Amino acid sequence: MTQDKSWGSRLFDGINVFLLALIGIITVLPFVHVLAGSFATVGELSQKQFVIIPTEFTLDAYRYVFSTDTVIRAMGVSIGVTLIGTIFSMSLNIPMAYGLSKKDLRGRGLIMFMVVFTMLFSGGMIPSFLVVKSLGLIDSYGALIIPSAMSAFNLIIMRNFFQNLPEGLEESAKIDGAGSWNILFRIVIPLSMPAIATISLFYAVNYWNTYFQAVMYINDADKWPIQVILRQIVILAGALTSDTSGWGAEDVIPPAQTVKMAVIVVATVPILIVYPFLQKHFAKGALLGSIKG
């Protein structure tokens, strides 16, 4: 039977709960304000500096954001790039990390040196553009995926996780006649789902937030991802008060600030929807490689 906690332990736990709750509220409040502000009316947003629950809901900002099929098309581009890019990145990351986790791999030190070197030095913007252009990726979706396909940081984390797996499992599988690929797909990957889910989320967020690559490599506006389109909407929102084309007499033209908040919600919510499906594995993978197996 466990002993009751002392007064000092209960005080310590209470302070921890209070501080964590305070930090959580401070973290969530800005997004709640943005979400509420995107539904607020023109008058309320101009009168209040901070809106938590709007007194009157309106969808004018979202009507403006989705007034054309451009946003829907850009959402499709971002979703496709995120899904294909994440799968492609993990298909490269997992085998390479698994191979580098083996101490008997020839040239392992040299390969790791080249991987770490890319974290410290890069060719720069112009050489990167020339490489993408020479590969014929300009104005193609490959320009949004291939240059970001491998992250040295994610590779190192995955390799460290593989190194912490018990070696006895692989040795037993080899005795039973299993090859390297069978061991990887039937033993290593099932045991590494927390790490795979965590790294996949990292890659997915990176692909979803793709902006700079699209501006550099994509000239066709029909191939722009959602981040670039939303940026254009934010720029055009400032001219709402002077340009009322497409709005009827009964419509209320949303202010630029409301449109910006709606843009933030549109760009953030889709990637947030993915998190609950990965939460179980993500919680386990938060301390990747911290415990030696």
C-alpha positions in Angstrom: 0.0 0.0 0.0 1.4 3.3 -1.1 2.0 6.0 1.5 0.2 9.4 1.3 2.2 12.2 -0.2 3.8 14.7 2.1 2.7 18.3 2.3 5.7 19.4 0.4 5.1 16.9 -2.4 1.4 18.0 -2.8 2.5 21.6 -2.9 5.1 20.8 -5.5 2.5 19.0 -7.6 0.1 21.8 -7.2 2.6 24.4 -8.4 3.5 22.2 -11.4 -0.1 21.8 -12.4 -0.7 25.5 -12.0 2.3 26.5 -14.1 1.6 23.9 -16.8 -2.0 25.0 -17.0 -0.9 28.7 -17.2 1.5 27.9 -20.0 -1.2 25.9 -21.8 -3.6 28.8 -21.6 -1.0 31.3 -22.8 -0.2 29.0 -25.8 -3.9 28.3 -26.8 -5.3 31.8 -26.3 -3.7 33.4 -29.4 -5.1 30.7 -31.6 -8.5 31.0 -29.9 -8.4 34.8 -30.6 -7.5 34.2 -34.3 -10.3 31.6 -34.6 -12.9 33.9 -32.9 -11.7 36.9 -34.8 -12.2 35.2 -38.2 -15.9 34.8 -37.3 -16.4 38.3 -35.8 -18.2 41.1 -37.4 -16.6 44.3 -38.6 -17.9 46.4 -35.7 -16.9 44.0 -33.0 -13.4 43.6 -34.3 -12.9 47.3 -34.5 -14.2 47.9 -31.0 -12.4 45.1 -29.2 -8.7 44.5 -29.1 -9.0 40.8 -28.1 -11.9 38.6 -29.0 -12.5 35.2 -27.4 -16.1 34.6 -28.2 -17.7 36.8 -30.8 -21.1 38.2 -29.9 -22.3 37.8 -33.5 -20.9 35.2 -35.9 -20.4 35.9 -39.6 -18.8 33.9 -42.4 -17.9 37.0 -44.6 -14.2 36.4 -44.3 -14.4 32.7 -45.3 -16.8 33.6 -48.1 -14.1 36.0 -49.4 -11.3 33.4 -49.0 -13.4 30.7 -50.8 -15.0 33.1 -53.3 -13.2 31.3 -56.2 -12.0 27.7 -56.8 -8.4 28.9 -56.5 -8.2 28.1 -52.8 -9.8 24.6 -53.3 -7.3 23.8 -56.1 -4.4 25.1 -53.9 -5.6 22.9 -51.0 -5.6 19.9 -53.3 -2.0 20.7 -54.3 -0.8 21.1 -50.7 -2.6 17.9 -49.7 -1.1 15.9 -52.6 2.4 17.3 -52.0 2.2 16.6 -48.3 1.0 13.0 -48.7 3.3 12.1 -51.6 6.2 14.0 -50.1 5.9 12.4 -46.7 5.7 8.9 -48.1 8.7 9.6 -50.4 10.7 11.1 -47.6 10.0 8.2 -45.2 10.8 5.7 -48.0 14.3 7.3 -48.2 14.7 8.0 -44.5 13.9 4.6 -43.0 16.3 2.4 -45.1 19.1 4.9 -44.9 18.7 5.3 -41.1 18.5 1.5 -40.7 21.7 1.0 -42.7 23.6 3.7 -40.8 22.5 2.2 -37.5 24.7 -0.9 -38.2 28.2 -0.5 -36.8 29.6 -3.0 -39.3 28.6 -1.0 -42.3 31.6 0.0 -44.4 32.0 3.7 -44.9 29.5 4.4 -42.1 31.6 7.2 -40.6 32.2 8.9 -44.0 28.5 8.8 -44.8 27.5 10.2 -41.4 30.1 13.0 -41.9 28.5 14.0 -45.2 25.1 13.9 -43.6 26.1 16.1 -40.6 28.1 18.4 -43.0 24.8 19.4 -44.8 23.4 20.6 -41.4 26.3 23.1 -41.1 26.9 24.2 -44.7 24.7 24.5 -47.8 25.2 25.6 -51.3 22.9 28.5 -51.0 19.9 29.7 -52.9 21.4 30.2 -56.4 23.2 26.9 -56.6 20.0 25.1 -55.3 18.0 26.8 -58.0 20.5 25.8 -60.7 20.4 22.2 -59.5 16.6 22.1 -59.6 16.6 23.8 -63.1 19.2 21.3 -64.4 17.0 18.4 -63.3 14.1 19.8 -65.2 12.0 20.3 -62.1 11.0 24.0 -62.7 7.2 24.3 -62.8 6.7 20.8 -61.6 5.5 19.4 -58.3 8.7 17.5 -58.0 10.4 20.8 -57.2 8.3 21.0 -54.0 9.2 17.4 -52.9 12.6 16.3 -54.1 14.7 19.2 -52.7 13.2 18.6 -49.2 13.0 14.8 -49.4 15.7 14.1 -46.9 16.3 15.9 -43.6 19.7 15.3 -41.9 18.1 16.0 -38.5 15.3 13.5 -39.0 17.7 10.9 -40.3 19.9 11.2 -37.3 17.0 10.8 -34.9 15.7 7.8 -36.8 19.2 6.2 -36.8 19.5 6.7 -33.1 16.2 5.1 -32.5 17.2 2.0 -34.6 20.4 1.8 -32.7 18.5 1.5 -29.4 16.5 -1.5 -30.5 17.6 -4.8 -28.9 20.1 -6.5 -31.1 18.9 -9.9 -29.9 15.7 -9.6 -32.0 17.6 -9.3 -35.3 20.1 -12.0 -34.4 17.2 -14.4 -33.7 15.6 -13.5 -37.0 18.9 -14.1 -38.8 19.2 -17.5 -37.2 15.7 -18.3 -38.6 17.0 -17.4 -42.1 15.5 -13.9 -42.4 17.3 -11.4 -44.6 17.9 -7.7 -44.0 14.7 -6.5 -45.8 12.6 -9.1 -44.0 14.0 -8.0 -40.7 13.4 -4.3 -41.6 9.8 -4.7 -42.6 8.6 -7.4 -40.3 10.5 -6.6 -37.1 12.2 -3.2 -37.1 9.4 -1.1 -38.6 6.6 -2.5 -36.4 8.7 -1.8 -33.3 9.5 1.7 -34.5 6.0 3.0 -35.2 6.4 5.8 -32.5 9.5 7.0 -34.2 8.0 6.7 -37.7 4.9 8.5 -36.7 6.9 11.4 -35.1 9.2 11.8 -38.1 6.3 11.5 -40.5 4.6 14.4 -38.7 7.8 16.5 -39.0 8.0 15.9 -42.7 4.2 16.5 -43.2 4.3 19.8 -41.4 7.4 20.8 -43.5 5.6 19.9 -46.8 2.4 21.6 -45.8 4.2 24.8 -44.9 6.0 24.9 -48.3 6.2 28.5 -49.4 9.7 29.5 -50.3 10.3 26.6 -52.7 7.0 27.3 -54.5 7.9 30.9 -55.0 11.3 30.0 -56.3 10.5 27.1 -58.6 6.8 27.3 -59.6 5.8 30.0 -62.1 2.4 28.5 -63.0 -0.2 29.9 -60.5 -2.4 26.8 -60.9 0.4 24.7 -59.3 0.9 27.0 -56.3 0.2 25.4 -52.8 -2.2 26.8 -50.3 0.5 28.8 -48.5 1.3 30.9 -51.5 -2.3 31.5 -52.4 -3.2 32.5 -48.9 -0.3 35.0 -49.0 -1.8 36.5 -52.1 -5.2 36.7 -50.4 -3.6 38.6 -47.5 -2.0 41.1 -49.9 -5.3 41.6 -51.8 -7.3 41.9 -48.6 -5.9 45.4 -48.0 -7.8 46.6 -51.1 -11.2 45.2 -50.0 -12.5 48.7 -49.0 -11.7 50.1 -52.5 -12.5 47.1 -54.7 -16.0 45.7 -54.1 -16.3 43.7 -57.3 -18.0 40.4 -56.8 -19.9 41.5 -53.8 -23.6 42.3 -53.8 -25.3 45.2 -52.1 -26.5 42.9 -49.4 -23.0 41.6 -48.7 -20.7 42.9 -45.9 -17.2 43.3 -47.1 -14.9 41.8 -44.5 -12.0 43.9 -43.1 -8.5 43.0 -44.0 -7.8 41.9 -40.4 -10.6 39.4 -40.4 -9.5 38.0 -43.7 -6.0 37.5 -42.3 -7.3 35.6 -39.3 -9.4 33.4 -41.6 -6.3 32.7 -43.7 -4.4 31.6 -40.6 -7.2 29.2 -39.7 -7.5 27.8 -43.2 -3.7 27.2 -43.3 -3.5 25.7 -39.8 -6.6 23.5 -39.2 -5.9 20.9 -41.9 -2.5 19.9 -40.4 -4.0 20.0 -36.9 -6.6 17.4 -38.0 -3.8 14.9 -38.6 -2.4 15.1 -35.1 -5.1 13.2 -33.3 -4.5 10.2 -35.5 -0.8 10.2 -34.6 -1.1 11.3 -31.0 -0.8 7.8 -29.6 2.5 7.1 -31.4 3.7 10.7 -31.2 3.5 10.7 -27.3 5.7 7.6 -27.3 8.2 9.0 -29.8 8.7 12.3 -28.1 11.8 11.0 -26.3 13.4 9.3 -29.3 16.6 7.6 -28.5 16.6 8.8 -24.9 16.6 5.3 -23.4 19.0 2.6 -24.3 17.1 -0.6 -25.1 
